[in-house]
Amino acid sequence: MVDAIGWASSVILVLTIANQIRKQWQAGTSEGVSTWLFVGQLAASTGFTIYSLLLHNWVFAVTNSVMLLSALVGYAITMRQKRNARKQ
């Protein structure tokens, strides 16, 4: 039961972040989105992934690994959209 709560929470968090990234992509702009948000998320998710693996906590290891990937995607989208905005 404890792991079920963890996995359910993980799914909610990942879906929430994925939805935000989708909205940012569809909007075609990253205006108002700080690059530091993704830099911080990358650093924190990397640290938490390592920490979770060392503790053998698979719920947090998977969640933080997915959050690390979402930070990379979000950062890439932000950088691409800001670069395109400067060209216009």
ChimeraX commands (.cxc) that place a marker at each C-alpha (Angstrom):
marker #1 position 0.00,0.00,0.00 radius 0.5
marker #1 position 2.84,2.38,0.80 radius 0.5
marker #1 position 4.45,1.91,-2.61 radius 0.5
marker #1 position 1.06,2.36,-4.30 radius 0.5
marker #1 position 0.77,5.81,-2.72 radius 0.5
marker #1 position 4.28,6.64,-3.92 radius 0.5
marker #1 position 3.68,5.43,-7.48 radius 0.5
marker #1 position 0.32,7.21,-7.69 radius 0.5
marker #1 position 1.94,10.44,-6.51 radius 0.5
marker #1 position 4.74,9.94,-9.02 radius 0.5
marker #1 position 2.26,9.56,-11.90 radius 0.5
marker #1 position 0.41,12.72,-10.83 radius 0.5
marker #1 position 3.64,14.74,-10.67 radius 0.5
marker #1 position 4.94,13.48,-14.01 radius 0.5
marker #1 position 1.60,14.08,-15.77 radius 0.5
marker #1 position 1.42,17.59,-14.35 radius 0.5
marker #1 position 4.90,18.47,-15.60 radius 0.5
marker #1 position 4.31,16.79,-18.96 radius 0.5
marker #1 position 1.13,18.81,-19.43 radius 0.5
marker #1 position 2.99,22.04,-18.69 radius 0.5
marker #1 position 5.71,21.19,-21.20 radius 0.5
marker #1 position 3.04,20.33,-23.80 radius 0.5
marker #1 position 1.34,23.69,-23.23 radius 0.5
marker #1 position 4.66,25.51,-23.57 radius 0.5
marker #1 position 5.39,23.67,-26.83 radius 0.5
marker #1 position 1.94,24.33,-28.27 radius 0.5
marker #1 position 2.02,28.02,-27.29 radius 0.5
marker #1 position 5.16,28.41,-29.37 radius 0.5
marker #1 position 6.65,30.80,-26.84 radius 0.5
marker #1 position 8.66,30.60,-23.65 radius 0.5
marker #1 position 8.04,34.21,-22.73 radius 0.5
marker #1 position 8.18,34.56,-18.97 radius 0.5
marker #1 position 9.78,31.13,-18.51 radius 0.5
marker #1 position 13.09,31.38,-16.69 radius 0.5
marker #1 position 15.98,29.29,-17.99 radius 0.5
marker #1 position 17.06,28.99,-14.34 radius 0.5
marker #1 position 13.91,27.00,-13.61 radius 0.5
marker #1 position 15.24,24.17,-15.77 radius 0.5
marker #1 position 18.84,24.56,-14.62 radius 0.5
marker #1 position 17.66,24.21,-11.03 radius 0.5
marker #1 position 15.41,21.29,-11.90 radius 0.5
marker #1 position 18.28,19.56,-13.72 radius 0.5
marker #1 position 20.60,19.96,-10.73 radius 0.5
marker #1 position 18.00,18.92,-8.16 radius 0.5
marker #1 position 16.69,15.97,-10.19 radius 0.5
marker #1 position 20.22,14.69,-10.83 radius 0.5
marker #1 position 21.04,14.85,-7.13 radius 0.5
marker #1 position 17.74,13.28,-6.08 radius 0.5
marker #1 position 18.12,10.50,-8.66 radius 0.5
marker #1 position 21.57,9.60,-7.35 radius 0.5
marker #1 position 20.35,9.83,-3.76 radius 0.5
marker #1 position 17.32,7.64,-4.50 radius 0.5
marker #1 position 19.44,5.02,-6.24 radius 0.5
marker #1 position 21.86,4.92,-3.32 radius 0.5
marker #1 position 18.91,4.32,-0.98 radius 0.5
marker #1 position 17.42,1.75,-3.40 radius 0.5
marker #1 position 14.16,3.69,-3.40 radius 0.5
marker #1 position 12.76,2.84,-6.81 radius 0.5
marker #1 position 9.70,5.09,-6.61 radius 0.5
marker #1 position 11.86,8.17,-6.16 radius 0.5
marker #1 position 14.59,6.93,-8.50 radius 0.5
marker #1 position 12.13,6.51,-11.37 radius 0.5
marker #1 position 10.25,9.72,-10.56 radius 0.5
marker #1 position 13.40,11.81,-10.39 radius 0.5
marker #1 position 14.82,10.22,-13.54 radius 0.5
marker #1 position 11.66,11.16,-15.42 radius 0.5
marker #1 position 11.79,14.65,-13.90 radius 0.5
marker #1 position 15.40,14.92,-15.09 radius 0.5
marker #1 position 14.29,14.04,-18.63 radius 0.5
marker #1 position 11.43,16.54,-18.42 radius 0.5
marker #1 position 13.89,19.24,-17.36 radius 0.5
marker #1 position 16.05,18.48,-20.40 radius 0.5
marker #1 position 13.03,18.64,-22.72 radius 0.5
marker #1 position 11.72,21.83,-21.10 radius 0.5
marker #1 position 15.15,23.45,-21.32 radius 0.5
marker #1 position 15.52,22.48,-24.98 radius 0.5
marker #1 position 12.06,23.87,-25.83 radius 0.5
marker #1 position 12.75,27.09,-23.94 radius 0.5
marker #1 position 16.12,27.65,-25.60 radius 0.5
marker #1 position 14.71,26.91,-29.06 radius 0.5
marker #1 position 11.74,29.22,-28.62 radius 0.5
marker #1 position 13.85,32.05,-27.18 radius 0.5
marker #1 position 16.35,31.67,-30.04 radius 0.5
marker #1 position 13.52,31.81,-32.58 radius 0.5
marker #1 position 12.03,34.88,-30.87 radius 0.5
marker #1 position 15.36,36.72,-31.18 radius 0.5
marker #1 position 15.52,35.94,-34.92 radius 0.5
marker #1 position 12.17,37.60,-35.56 radius 0.5
marker link #1:1,2 radius 0.2
marker link #1:2,3 radius 0.2
marker link #1:3,4 radius 0.2
marker link #1:4,5 radius 0.2
marker link #1:5,6 radius 0.2
marker link #1:6,7 radius 0.2
marker link #1:7,8 radius 0.2
marker link #1:8,9 radius 0.2
marker link #1:9,10 radius 0.2
marker link #1:10,11 radius 0.2
marker link #1:11,12 radius 0.2
marker link #1:12,13 radius 0.2
marker link #1:13,14 radius 0.2
marker link #1:14,15 radius 0.2
marker link #1:15,16 radius 0.2
marker link #1:16,17 radius 0.2
marker link #1:17,18 radius 0.2
marker link #1:18,19 radius 0.2
marker link #1:19,20 radius 0.2
marker link #1:20,21 radius 0.2
marker link #1:21,22 radius 0.2
marker link #1:22,23 radius 0.2
marker link #1:23,24 radius 0.2
marker link #1:24,25 radius 0.2
marker link #1:25,26 radius 0.2
marker link #1:26,27 radius 0.2
marker link #1:27,28 radius 0.2
marker link #1:28,29 radius 0.2
marker link #1:29,30 radius 0.2
marker link #1:30,31 radius 0.2
marker link #1:31,32 radius 0.2
marker link #1:32,33 radius 0.2
marker link #1:33,34 radius 0.2
marker link #1:34,35 radius 0.2
marker link #1:35,36 radius 0.2
marker link #1:36,37 radius 0.2
marker link #1:37,38 radius 0.2
marker link #1:38,39 radius 0.2
marker link #1:39,40 radius 0.2
marker link #1:40,41 radius 0.2
marker link #1:41,42 radius 0.2
marker link #1:42,43 radius 0.2
marker link #1:43,44 radius 0.2
marker link #1:44,45 radius 0.2
marker link #1:45,46 radius 0.2
marker link #1:46,47 radius 0.2
marker link #1:47,48 radius 0.2
marker link #1:48,49 radius 0.2
marker link #1:49,50 radius 0.2
marker link #1:50,51 radius 0.2
marker link #1:51,52 radius 0.2
marker link #1:52,53 radius 0.2
marker link #1:53,54 radius 0.2
marker link #1:54,55 radius 0.2
marker link #1:55,56 radius 0.2
marker link #1:56,57 radius 0.2
marker link #1:57,58 radius 0.2
marker link #1:58,59 radius 0.2
marker link #1:59,60 radius 0.2
marker link #1:60,61 radius 0.2
marker link #1:61,62 radius 0.2
marker link #1:62,63 radius 0.2
marker link #1:63,64 radius 0.2
marker link #1:64,65 radius 0.2
marker link #1:65,66 radius 0.2
marker link #1:66,67 radius 0.2
marker link #1:67,68 radius 0.2
marker link #1:68,69 radius 0.2
marker link #1:69,70 radius 0.2
marker link #1:70,71 radius 0.2
marker link #1:71,72 radius 0.2
marker link #1:72,73 radius 0.2
marker link #1:73,74 radius 0.2
marker link #1:74,75 radius 0.2
marker link #1:75,76 radius 0.2
marker link #1:76,77 radius 0.2
marker link #1:77,78 radius 0.2
marker link #1:78,79 radius 0.2
marker link #1:79,80 radius 0.2
marker link #1:80,81 radius 0.2
marker link #1:81,82 radius 0.2
marker link #1:82,83 radius 0.2
marker link #1:83,84 radius 0.2
marker link #1:84,85 radius 0.2
marker link #1:85,86 radius 0.2
marker link #1:86,87 radius 0.2
marker link #1:87,88 radius 0.2
view
